[in-house]
Amino acid sequence: MAKVKGTIVVDIEKCKGCEICISACPTSVISMSVEVNGKGYPYAYLNDPDGCTGCSNCAIVCPDGVITVYRKKIG
């Protein structure tokens, strides 16, 4: 069976920094930035692009729907 590599894209300006996505990530590849967006919130970002499996847990639990997940089959 082919492996799946994933990545996420976060709409930085709409992210409120609630951190729910961090606890939902089974591979712990999401962190909060030290920088803030235009509204003054730190935002989520993918801290380990190679570790993302594309499971979509982060996007499912995001209350504002600002995370988009992409998956690609490899191998």
Secondary structure, DSSP 8 states (H G I E B T S, - for coil): --EEEEEEEE-TTT-----HHHHH-TT--EEEEEEE-TTS-EEEEES-TTT-----HHHHH-TT--EEEEEEEE-
